[in-house]
Structures are given as structure tokens and as C-alpha cells.
């Protein structure tokens, strides 16, 4: 499901920052994400020599991480970009996780994705982000927590479509807030 989402450079940098801060949430294909982003930028007629080099590194079977980092930092310097802070990165990570929940097409996928969200957010930056994580974890707890034969999980009595609707209905308000740039800025700075 994650393959349908096309990240912009800011989002990739946020996910990378978040992954470096919290190893359990690290994704190993940042290099591929960066070179594919560079290719998309070239196709949309955004050209620079550094961008062209970054995109061309995707032609290698195993692009060299050091070269990608070097040209990425050169591109960021050209565009006056900085590495996002952990608070901003947390919001982006959470927005992406909410998007994945909204796009899920099976109850098994929803259960796995909800289970991967920590009950308490690991970042020390925002209590609001921690609260949203707690709310999303609460959906998992409400639906899939099974306490034995006398107390089966709520999901066991629901159809696949009902589970999908249940989760999407509860995730949508959070996703809307996380997608708003104004709200994202406020959430990242709320202590």
C-alpha cells in the first residue's frame, strides 16, 4: 500500500529524521525514495545539475549512499533547505501512517498498521501527537483486543467492510488535521 504514496523531498527528509531518532521506525529505502523523487522532479521540468545527478544515481543497481547524501545536501544547499526537526518529522510520520490506514483495503492490513503505532508517541516534542497516537492505538485496542472465548474482539463479529468503515471514520478527522499545514505547524510546536 505504501508504494502508492509519492513523497515530496520534505516528507522524505522528515521520515528519515524520524527513522534516525527512532530506529524501530526506520525505513531502509531512503536512498531509493530520494532518487525516485529526483526523477519525478526532472520529469516535471524542475531541473538543476545536482538534481540530474541525483536522478541518474537511480540507474545504478545499488546506488552509493554516500554519493546520494553528498548530492542531496548540495541540492538542499542550492534551495536553502534544512533538515526538519523531530517534531515536524513526527507530524509527517503520523500523517503518513494515517494515510496508510485510510487507504487500507483489508482488516488484516488495518490490524497490522494500527498495531505498529505506539500507544505513547516516542517524541518528547508534542503531547498532542502523543494523544493522537494514543487515540489510534485505542482503535486497535477496541477492535482487535481479544480477551478469550468469553470476551472476543469486536472485529470478530464485524464484516470486513464494517471494519474498514469503522477505522476510516475514526481516522479521517485526525488525518484532516494532520494534512493542514497550519495545524501541522501548531501540532509540531505544542508542548
N, C-alpha and C positions, 0 to 999 in steps of 0.2 A: 504494500500500500504506500509506503514512504516514497517509492520511485515516481509516483505521480506528481509529487510536490516539487516545484522548481524553486530552489532557494536563490535569493539575491546574495551579493557578497556580504552585506551587513549580517544577514542571518547565518551564513556560513561561519563568519568570524565569531558570532555570538555562540553558536553551537560548539565551536572549537574551544572558546574560552570556558564555557560551562563544562565541557568534557575534560579539560585540563584541571579544572578545580575539583571536579567530582569524577574520579576515574571510573566508577561504576556506570556512568552515563556516557562514556567516551565512545565515539564512532570512529572506526578505523579508516574511513574512506574520505577524509577531508581533502587529501590531495586530488582525488578524482572529482570531488564536488567543486573544487576551485578551478580545475582545468576545464570542466564542463561548463561552469559559469562563464569562463573566459571565452569559450567557443560561442556560447549564446550571445554574449556581448558583441563579438565580432560580426555575427550574423545579423544583429540589429544595428549594424553600421556604427557602433561605438569603437573607434579604432585608436590605438596607440601602439607604439613599438613594444612596450612592455606587455601589453595585453596580447599582442600577437605571439610573443614568445611563450607566455603562459599557456595560451591555447595550443600552441604547437607541441608543448610537453605532453599533451594528452595522446599524441601519436605514438609515443613510446609505450612499449608493453608494460614496463614498470617505471613510471616517471620517478626521477630522483627527487626525494622530499626536500633536500637542501636547495636545489635549484628552484623548486616551486616556492619555497619560503623566501628566497632571495628576490625573485621577480614579483612575488606578491607584495613584499614590503616596498619594493621600488614603485609599484603601481599605487599602493596606498600613499606613499610619499608624494607622488605626482598629483593625486586627488585630495591631498590634505586629510586623509582618513586616519583614524586612530583605532586601536583595538578596543572593543567595547568592554565596559566594566562588568563585574559579575552580576550586579543587579539587573542591568539591561539584558545580559545574556540569559538570566533566569527567566525573565518575561518571555523572551523569544523561544527558549526551550519549552516553556509551558504552553505557549501559543501553538507550537508545532505539535506537541502531544495532544492538545485539544483538537487540532485539525485532524490528526490521525483517528481520534475517537469519532469525530463527526463523519469521517469517510469510511469507517469500518463497515465491512459487509457480512460479518458473521459474529455470532455471540462468542465463539472461541477467541476470535481476534480481540473483541472488546474486553473479555476477561483478562487476556494476557496484557493488553495495553493498560488497563486500569490497575492491574497488579504491579506493573512496573513503576507506577507513580508513588513516590514515598508518602507515607502518612503525614510526615512533617518535612517540609522543604529543608534541604540541607544548607541553603544560603542564609547567611546571617543578616542579609540586607533588608528583607521586607516581610513583615508579619502578614501582609495581605496576600502575598504569593504563597506563604505557608498555609494560610487559611484556604486558598483556592485548592492547593494540593490536598489538604485535609478533606475538603468537600468532594473532590474527585475520588479520593480513596474511600470516602464514605459511600459513594455509589457502588464501588466494588464490594464493600462490606455488606451493604443492603441487598445486593443482588446475588452474590456468589458465595457468601459465607455459609457453609453447611455445618450444622451442629449435630449431625447424626440422623438416624431414621425418624425420630420423633419431631425433629426441627429441620426439615430440608431447606435448602436455599430457595429464595424467592424465584430465582431464574429457572429452577427445575419445574415449576408449574406454569412457566410462560412460554409462548411460542417464540421462535427466532425473530420474527418481525416485531413482536411486542418488546423484546429485549432491546433491539436496535432503536426503536422509537423511544423507549424509556430513557436510554442513555443519551441519545441525541437531544431530547427535550431538556434534560438536565445540564448538559454540557454547553448547549448553544448560548445561554446568557453569559457564561464565562468567556467563551470564545469571542463573542461580540466585543466584550470589554477589552480582551487581550489584543484584538485586532485594531483597536482605535489607537492611533499614535499618541493622542493627548492622554488617554487613560494609561497607556503603556509607560509614558514618561512619569505620570503620577505614581503608578504602582511600583516602578523601579526605585523611586525615592522615598516611598512611605516606610517609615520605621516603626 
